[in-house]
Amino acid sequence: MYEQDSLSALDAITEAQRIAFAPMLFQTALCLRNAGVLSYLDRQGKHGATLAD
């Protein structure tokens, strides 16, 4: 039976937003991968890339 909330209201909202935005974050990562952006950044190593690159 339900007796007590295991999360505060703020924690519950945070978890709900995480679930709601996960598909958009996944699609963003997929687009970056398909466009070659992630592999380019990986090749840049620890120095990363600038906006001019």
mmCIF file of the N, C-alpha and C atoms, coordinates in Angstrom:
data_MODEL
# 
_entry.id   MODEL 
# 
loop_
_atom_site.group_PDB 
_atom_site.id 
_atom_site.type_symbol 
_atom_site.label_atom_id 
_atom_site.label_alt_id 
_atom_site.label_comp_id 
_atom_site.label_asym_id 
_atom_site.label_entity_id 
_atom_site.label_seq_id 
_atom_site.pdbx_PDB_ins_code 
_atom_site.Cartn_x 
_atom_site.Cartn_y 
_atom_site.Cartn_z 
_atom_site.occupancy 
_atom_site.B_iso_or_equiv 
_atom_site.pdbx_formal_charge 
_atom_site.auth_seq_id 
_atom_site.auth_comp_id 
_atom_site.auth_asym_id 
_atom_site.auth_atom_id 
_atom_site.pdbx_PDB_model_num 
ATOM 1   N N  . MET A 1 1  ? 0.826  -1.182 0.000   1.00 0.00 ? 1  MET A N  1 
ATOM 2   C CA . MET A 1 1  ? 0.000  0.000  0.000   1.00 0.00 ? 1  MET A CA 1 
ATOM 3   C C  . MET A 1 1  ? 0.872  1.248  0.000   1.00 0.00 ? 1  MET A C  1 
ATOM 4   N N  . TYR A 1 2  ? 0.294  2.279  -0.517  1.00 0.00 ? 2  TYR A N  1 
ATOM 5   C CA . TYR A 1 2  ? 0.963  3.578  -0.546  1.00 0.00 ? 2  TYR A CA 1 
ATOM 6   C C  . TYR A 1 2  ? 0.850  4.225  0.825   1.00 0.00 ? 2  TYR A C  1 
ATOM 7   N N  . GLU A 1 3  ? 1.998  4.595  1.393   1.00 0.00 ? 3  GLU A N  1 
ATOM 8   C CA . GLU A 1 3  ? 1.978  5.222  2.709   1.00 0.00 ? 3  GLU A CA 1 
ATOM 9   C C  . GLU A 1 3  ? 2.643  6.591  2.732   1.00 0.00 ? 3  GLU A C  1 
ATOM 10  N N  . GLN A 1 4  ? 3.749  6.730  1.995   1.00 0.00 ? 4  GLN A N  1 
ATOM 11  C CA . GLN A 1 4  ? 4.512  7.968  2.107   1.00 0.00 ? 4  GLN A CA 1 
ATOM 12  C C  . GLN A 1 4  ? 5.258  8.218  0.802   1.00 0.00 ? 4  GLN A C  1 
ATOM 13  N N  . ASP A 1 5  ? 5.428  9.500  0.461   1.00 0.00 ? 5  ASP A N  1 
ATOM 14  C CA . ASP A 1 5  ? 6.209  9.866  -0.716  1.00 0.00 ? 5  ASP A CA 1 
ATOM 15  C C  . ASP A 1 5  ? 7.682  9.599  -0.451  1.00 0.00 ? 5  ASP A C  1 
ATOM 16  N N  . SER A 1 6  ? 8.341  9.003  -1.427  1.00 0.00 ? 6  SER A N  1 
ATOM 17  C CA . SER A 1 6  ? 9.780  8.774  -1.276  1.00 0.00 ? 6  SER A CA 1 
ATOM 18  C C  . SER A 1 6  ? 10.589 9.960  -1.800  1.00 0.00 ? 6  SER A C  1 
ATOM 19  N N  . LEU A 1 7  ? 9.932  10.862 -2.542  1.00 0.00 ? 7  LEU A N  1 
ATOM 20  C CA . LEU A 1 7  ? 10.601 12.040 -3.096  1.00 0.00 ? 7  LEU A CA 1 
ATOM 21  C C  . LEU A 1 7  ? 9.884  13.307 -2.650  1.00 0.00 ? 7  LEU A C  1 
ATOM 22  N N  . SER A 1 8  ? 10.647 14.370 -2.552  1.00 0.00 ? 8  SER A N  1 
ATOM 23  C CA . SER A 1 8  ? 10.013 15.668 -2.301  1.00 0.00 ? 8  SER A CA 1 
ATOM 24  C C  . SER A 1 8  ? 9.337  16.118 -3.594  1.00 0.00 ? 8  SER A C  1 
ATOM 25  N N  . ALA A 1 9  ? 8.516  17.145 -3.505  1.00 0.00 ? 9  ALA A N  1 
ATOM 26  C CA . ALA A 1 9  ? 7.832  17.653 -4.695  1.00 0.00 ? 9  ALA A CA 1 
ATOM 27  C C  . ALA A 1 9  ? 8.840  18.131 -5.731  1.00 0.00 ? 9  ALA A C  1 
ATOM 28  N N  . LEU A 1 10 ? 9.886  18.808 -5.287  1.00 0.00 ? 10 LEU A N  1 
ATOM 29  C CA . LEU A 1 10 ? 10.910 19.290 -6.213  1.00 0.00 ? 10 LEU A CA 1 
ATOM 30  C C  . LEU A 1 10 ? 11.638 18.134 -6.889  1.00 0.00 ? 10 LEU A C  1 
ATOM 31  N N  . ASP A 1 11 ? 11.965 17.091 -6.128  1.00 0.00 ? 11 ASP A N  1 
ATOM 32  C CA . ASP A 1 11 ? 12.622 15.922 -6.714  1.00 0.00 ? 11 ASP A CA 1 
ATOM 33  C C  . ASP A 1 11 ? 11.704 15.213 -7.703  1.00 0.00 ? 11 ASP A C  1 
ATOM 34  N N  . ALA A 1 12 ? 10.421 15.146 -7.403  1.00 0.00 ? 12 ALA A N  1 
ATOM 35  C CA . ALA A 1 12 ? 9.463  14.504 -8.312  1.00 0.00 ? 12 ALA A CA 1 
ATOM 36  C C  . ALA A 1 12 ? 9.351  15.279 -9.618  1.00 0.00 ? 12 ALA A C  1 
ATOM 37  N N  . ILE A 1 13 ? 9.325  16.604 -9.538  1.00 0.00 ? 13 ILE A N  1 
ATOM 38  C CA . ILE A 1 13 ? 9.272  17.429 -10.750 1.00 0.00 ? 13 ILE A CA 1 
ATOM 39  C C  . ILE A 1 13 ? 10.536 17.243 -11.574 1.00 0.00 ? 13 ILE A C  1 
ATOM 40  N N  . THR A 1 14 ? 11.681 17.202 -10.906 1.00 0.00 ? 14 THR A N  1 
ATOM 41  C CA . THR A 1 14 ? 12.954 17.000 -11.600 1.00 0.00 ? 14 THR A CA 1 
ATOM 42  C C  . THR A 1 14 ? 12.966 15.669 -12.339 1.00 0.00 ? 14 THR A C  1 
ATOM 43  N N  . GLU A 1 15 ? 12.505 14.621 -11.696 1.00 0.00 ? 15 GLU A N  1 
ATOM 44  C CA . GLU A 1 15 ? 12.459 13.304 -12.337 1.00 0.00 ? 15 GLU A CA 1 
ATOM 45  C C  . GLU A 1 15 ? 11.470 13.286 -13.499 1.00 0.00 ? 15 GLU A C  1 
ATOM 46  N N  . ALA A 1 16 ? 10.336 13.955 -13.352 1.00 0.00 ? 16 ALA A N  1 
ATOM 47  C CA . ALA A 1 16 ? 9.350  14.022 -14.437 1.00 0.00 ? 16 ALA A CA 1 
ATOM 48  C C  . ALA A 1 16 ? 9.921  14.755 -15.641 1.00 0.00 ? 16 ALA A C  1 
ATOM 49  N N  . GLN A 1 17 ? 10.658 15.828 -15.404 1.00 0.00 ? 17 GLN A N  1 
ATOM 50  C CA . GLN A 1 17 ? 11.281 16.561 -16.510 1.00 0.00 ? 17 GLN A CA 1 
ATOM 51  C C  . GLN A 1 17 ? 12.356 15.721 -17.185 1.00 0.00 ? 17 GLN A C  1 
ATOM 52  N N  . ARG A 1 18 ? 13.088 14.965 -16.405 1.00 0.00 ? 18 ARG A N  1 
ATOM 53  C CA . ARG A 1 18 ? 14.116 14.083 -16.982 1.00 0.00 ? 18 ARG A CA 1 
ATOM 54  C C  . ARG A 1 18 ? 13.481 13.078 -17.935 1.00 0.00 ? 18 ARG A C  1 
ATOM 55  N N  . ILE A 1 19 ? 12.369 12.510 -17.523 1.00 0.00 ? 19 ILE A N  1 
ATOM 56  C CA . ILE A 1 19 ? 11.660 11.549 -18.373 1.00 0.00 ? 19 ILE A CA 1 
ATOM 57  C C  . ILE A 1 19 ? 11.100 12.244 -19.616 1.00 0.00 ? 19 ILE A C  1 
ATOM 58  N N  . ALA A 1 20 ? 10.551 13.440 -19.442 1.00 0.00 ? 20 ALA A N  1 
ATOM 59  C CA . ALA A 1 20 ? 9.925  14.155 -20.556 1.00 0.00 ? 20 ALA A CA 1 
ATOM 60  C C  . ALA A 1 20 ? 10.942 14.602 -21.601 1.00 0.00 ? 20 ALA A C  1 
ATOM 61  N N  . PHE A 1 21 ? 12.129 15.018 -21.171 1.00 0.00 ? 21 PHE A N  1 
ATOM 62  C CA . PHE A 1 21 ? 13.112 15.563 -22.104 1.00 0.00 ? 21 PHE A CA 1 
ATOM 63  C C  . PHE A 1 21 ? 14.076 14.515 -22.661 1.00 0.00 ? 21 PHE A C  1 
ATOM 64  N N  . ALA A 1 22 ? 14.074 13.321 -22.131 1.00 0.00 ? 22 ALA A N  1 
ATOM 65  C CA . ALA A 1 22 ? 15.002 12.285 -22.585 1.00 0.00 ? 22 ALA A CA 1 
ATOM 66  C C  . ALA A 1 22 ? 14.908 12.017 -24.090 1.00 0.00 ? 22 ALA A C  1 
ATOM 67  N N  . PRO A 1 23 ? 13.718 11.907 -24.684 1.00 0.00 ? 23 PRO A N  1 
ATOM 68  C CA . PRO A 1 23 ? 13.661 11.665 -26.133 1.00 0.00 ? 23 PRO A CA 1 
ATOM 69  C C  . PRO A 1 23 ? 14.289 12.789 -26.952 1.00 0.00 ? 23 PRO A C  1 
ATOM 70  N N  . MET A 1 24 ? 14.128 14.034 -26.508 1.00 0.00 ? 24 MET A N  1 
ATOM 71  C CA . MET A 1 24 ? 14.723 15.160 -27.245 1.00 0.00 ? 24 MET A CA 1 
ATOM 72  C C  . MET A 1 24 ? 16.241 15.139 -27.140 1.00 0.00 ? 24 MET A C  1 
ATOM 73  N N  . LEU A 1 25 ? 16.750 14.808 -25.967 1.00 0.00 ? 25 LEU A N  1 
ATOM 74  C CA . LEU A 1 25 ? 18.200 14.710 -25.802 1.00 0.00 ? 25 LEU A CA 1 
ATOM 75  C C  . LEU A 1 25 ? 18.763 13.582 -26.661 1.00 0.00 ? 25 LEU A C  1 
ATOM 76  N N  . PHE A 1 26 ? 18.035 12.472 -26.729 1.00 0.00 ? 26 PHE A N  1 
ATOM 77  C CA . PHE A 1 26 ? 18.470 11.356 -27.562 1.00 0.00 ? 26 PHE A CA 1 
ATOM 78  C C  . PHE A 1 26 ? 18.518 11.765 -29.030 1.00 0.00 ? 26 PHE A C  1 
ATOM 79  N N  . GLN A 1 27 ? 17.476 12.433 -29.516 1.00 0.00 ? 27 GLN A N  1 
ATOM 80  C CA . GLN A 1 27 ? 17.440 12.859 -30.913 1.00 0.00 ? 27 GLN A CA 1 
ATOM 81  C C  . GLN A 1 27 ? 18.546 13.862 -31.220 1.00 0.00 ? 27 GLN A C  1 
ATOM 82  N N  . THR A 1 28 ? 18.847 14.739 -30.273 1.00 0.00 ? 28 THR A N  1 
ATOM 83  C CA . THR A 1 28 ? 19.938 15.695 -30.453 1.00 0.00 ? 28 THR A CA 1 
ATOM 84  C C  . THR A 1 28 ? 21.265 14.974 -30.596 1.00 0.00 ? 28 THR A C  1 
ATOM 85  N N  . ALA A 1 29 ? 21.513 14.012 -29.715 1.00 0.00 ? 29 ALA A N  1 
ATOM 86  C CA . ALA A 1 29 ? 22.759 13.245 -29.789 1.00 0.00 ? 29 ALA A CA 1 
ATOM 87  C C  . ALA A 1 29 ? 22.839 12.472 -31.103 1.00 0.00 ? 29 ALA A C  1 
ATOM 88  N N  . LEU A 1 30 ? 21.730 11.933 -31.550 1.00 0.00 ? 30 LEU A N  1 
ATOM 89  C CA . LEU A 1 30 ? 21.692 11.192 -32.809 1.00 0.00 ? 30 LEU A CA 1 
ATOM 90  C C  . LEU A 1 30 ? 22.020 12.104 -33.990 1.00 0.00 ? 30 LEU A C  1 
ATOM 91  N N  . CYS A 1 31 ? 21.457 13.300 -34.007 1.00 0.00 ? 31 CYS A N  1 
ATOM 92  C CA . CYS A 1 31 ? 21.740 14.265 -35.079 1.00 0.00 ? 31 CYS A CA 1 
ATOM 93  C C  . CYS A 1 31 ? 23.203 14.684 -35.070 1.00 0.00 ? 31 CYS A C  1 
ATOM 94  N N  . LEU A 1 32 ? 23.754 14.927 -33.887 1.00 0.00 ? 32 LEU A N  1 
ATOM 95  C CA . LEU A 1 32 ? 25.174 15.291 -33.790 1.00 0.00 ? 32 LEU A CA 1 
ATOM 96  C C  . LEU A 1 32 ? 26.059 14.157 -34.296 1.00 0.00 ? 32 LEU A C  1 
ATOM 97  N N  . ARG A 1 33 ? 25.696 12.924 -33.972 1.00 0.00 ? 33 ARG A N  1 
ATOM 98  C CA . ARG A 1 33 ? 26.468 11.774 -34.450 1.00 0.00 ? 33 ARG A CA 1 
ATOM 99  C C  . ARG A 1 33 ? 26.371 11.648 -35.966 1.00 0.00 ? 33 ARG A C  1 
ATOM 100 N N  . ASN A 1 34 ? 25.153 11.738 -36.498 1.00 0.00 ? 34 ASN A N  1 
ATOM 101 C CA . ASN A 1 34 ? 24.952 11.567 -37.936 1.00 0.00 ? 34 ASN A CA 1 
ATOM 102 C C  . ASN A 1 34 ? 25.606 12.677 -38.748 1.00 0.00 ? 34 ASN A C  1 
ATOM 103 N N  . ALA A 1 35 ? 25.715 13.866 -38.175 1.00 0.00 ? 35 ALA A N  1 
ATOM 104 C CA . ALA A 1 35 ? 26.345 14.993 -38.868 1.00 0.00 ? 35 ALA A CA 1 
ATOM 105 C C  . ALA A 1 35 ? 27.866 14.968 -38.741 1.00 0.00 ? 35 ALA A C  1 
ATOM 106 N N  . GLY A 1 36 ? 28.394 14.046 -37.952 1.00 0.00 ? 36 GLY A N  1 
ATOM 107 C CA . GLY A 1 36 ? 29.839 13.934 -37.796 1.00 0.00 ? 36 GLY A CA 1 
ATOM 108 C C  . GLY A 1 36 ? 30.425 14.861 -36.740 1.00 0.00 ? 36 GLY A C  1 
ATOM 109 N N  . VAL A 1 37 ? 29.575 15.574 -36.030 1.00 0.00 ? 37 VAL A N  1 
ATOM 110 C CA . VAL A 1 37 ? 30.065 16.529 -35.030 1.00 0.00 ? 37 VAL A CA 1 
ATOM 111 C C  . VAL A 1 37 ? 30.739 15.803 -33.872 1.00 0.00 ? 37 VAL A C  1 
ATOM 112 N N  . LEU A 1 38 ? 30.152 14.728 -33.405 1.00 0.00 ? 38 LEU A N  1 
ATOM 113 C CA . LEU A 1 38 ? 30.729 14.010 -32.271 1.00 0.00 ? 38 LEU A CA 1 
ATOM 114 C C  . LEU A 1 38 ? 32.080 13.397 -32.612 1.00 0.00 ? 38 LEU A C  1 
ATOM 115 N N  . SER A 1 39 ? 32.212 12.822 -33.801 1.00 0.00 ? 39 SER A N  1 
ATOM 116 C CA . SER A 1 39 ? 33.503 12.244 -34.177 1.00 0.00 ? 39 SER A CA 1 
ATOM 117 C C  . SER A 1 39 ? 34.550 13.331 -34.370 1.00 0.00 ? 39 SER A C  1 
ATOM 118 N N  . TYR A 1 40 ? 34.142 14.492 -34.888 1.00 0.00 ? 40 TYR A N  1 
ATOM 119 C CA . TYR A 1 40 ? 35.072 15.614 -35.033 1.00 0.00 ? 40 TYR A CA 1 
ATOM 120 C C  . TYR A 1 40 ? 35.579 16.063 -33.667 1.00 0.00 ? 40 TYR A C  1 
ATOM 121 N N  . LEU A 1 41 ? 34.670 16.226 -32.724 1.00 0.00 ? 41 LEU A N  1 
ATOM 122 C CA . LEU A 1 41 ? 35.075 16.643 -31.383 1.00 0.00 ? 41 LEU A CA 1 
ATOM 123 C C  . LEU A 1 41 ? 35.951 15.592 -30.716 1.00 0.00 ? 41 LEU A C  1 
ATOM 124 N N  . ASP A 1 42 ? 35.676 14.333 -30.983 1.00 0.00 ? 42 ASP A N  1 
ATOM 125 C CA . ASP A 1 42 ? 36.502 13.257 -30.431 1.00 0.00 ? 42 ASP A CA 1 
ATOM 126 C C  . ASP A 1 42 ? 37.919 13.326 -30.978 1.00 0.00 ? 42 ASP A C  1 
ATOM 127 N N  . ARG A 1 43 ? 38.058 13.642 -32.256 1.00 0.00 ? 43 ARG A N  1 
ATOM 128 C CA . ARG A 1 43 ? 39.392 13.750 -32.864 1.00 0.00 ? 43 ARG A CA 1 
ATOM 129 C C  . ARG A 1 43 ? 40.165 14.949 -32.326 1.00 0.00 ? 43 ARG A C  1 
ATOM 130 N N  . GLN A 1 44 ? 39.474 15.967 -31.835 1.00 0.00 ? 44 GLN A N  1 
ATOM 131 C CA . GLN A 1 44 ? 40.147 17.156 -31.311 1.00 0.00 ? 44 GLN A CA 1 
ATOM 132 C C  . GLN A 1 44 ? 40.811 16.893 -29.965 1.00 0.00 ? 44 GLN A C  1 
ATOM 133 N N  . GLY A 1 45 ? 40.441 15.837 -29.304 1.00 0.00 ? 45 GLY A N  1 
ATOM 134 C CA . GLY A 1 45 ? 41.062 15.470 -28.034 1.00 0.00 ? 45 GLY A CA 1 
ATOM 135 C C  . GLY A 1 45 ? 40.681 16.407 -26.900 1.00 0.00 ? 45 GLY A C  1 
ATOM 136 N N  . LYS A 1 46 ? 41.602 16.533 -25.952 1.00 0.00 ? 46 LYS A N  1 
ATOM 137 C CA . LYS A 1 46 ? 41.330 17.321 -24.746 1.00 0.00 ? 46 LYS A CA 1 
ATOM 138 C C  . LYS A 1 46 ? 41.224 18.809 -25.029 1.00 0.00 ? 46 LYS A C  1 
ATOM 139 N N  . HIS A 1 47 ? 41.805 19.273 -26.122 1.00 0.00 ? 47 HIS A N  1 
ATOM 140 C CA . HIS A 1 47 ? 41.781 20.700 -26.435 1.00 0.00 ? 47 HIS A CA 1 
ATOM 141 C C  . HIS A 1 47 ? 40.422 21.144 -26.965 1.00 0.00 ? 47 HIS A C  1 
ATOM 142 N N  . GLY A 1 48 ? 39.636 20.221 -27.482 1.00 0.00 ? 48 GLY A N  1 
ATOM 143 C CA . GLY A 1 48 ? 38.311 20.562 -27.986 1.00 0.00 ? 48 GLY A CA 1 
ATOM 144 C C  . GLY A 1 48 ? 38.375 21.373 -29.267 1.00 0.00 ? 48 GLY A C  1 
ATOM 145 N N  . ALA A 1 49 ? 37.308 22.066 -29.568 1.00 0.00 ? 49 ALA A N  1 
ATOM 146 C CA . ALA A 1 49 ? 37.217 22.860 -30.790 1.00 0.00 ? 49 ALA A CA 1 
ATOM 147 C C  . ALA A 1 49 ? 36.674 24.242 -30.445 1.00 0.00 ? 49 ALA A C  1 
ATOM 148 N N  . THR A 1 50 ? 36.997 25.198 -31.291 1.00 0.00 ? 50 THR A N  1 
ATOM 149 C CA . THR A 1 50 ? 36.475 26.551 -31.111 1.00 0.00 ? 50 THR A CA 1 
ATOM 150 C C  . THR A 1 50 ? 35.271 26.743 -32.026 1.00 0.00 ? 50 THR A C  1 
ATOM 151 N N  . LEU A 1 51 ? 34.558 27.817 -31.845 1.00 0.00 ? 51 LEU A N  1 
ATOM 152 C CA . LEU A 1 51 ? 33.419 28.107 -32.716 1.00 0.00 ? 51 LEU A CA 1 
ATOM 153 C C  . LEU A 1 51 ? 33.868 28.334 -34.151 1.00 0.00 ? 51 LEU A C  1 
ATOM 154 N N  . ALA A 1 52 ? 35.073 28.853 -34.335 1.00 0.00 ? 52 ALA A N  1 
ATOM 155 C CA . ALA A 1 52 ? 35.582 29.104 -35.683 1.00 0.00 ? 52 ALA A CA 1 
ATOM 156 C C  . ALA A 1 52 ? 35.829 27.798 -36.439 1.00 0.00 ? 52 ALA A C  1 
ATOM 157 N N  . ASP A 1 53 ? 36.129 26.722 -35.715 1.00 0.00 ? 53 ASP A N  1 
ATOM 158 C CA . ASP A 1 53 ? 36.368 25.425 -36.360 1.00 0.00 ? 53 ASP A CA 1 
ATOM 159 C C  . ASP A 1 53 ? 35.072 24.918 -36.947 1.00 0.00 ? 53 ASP A C  1 
# 
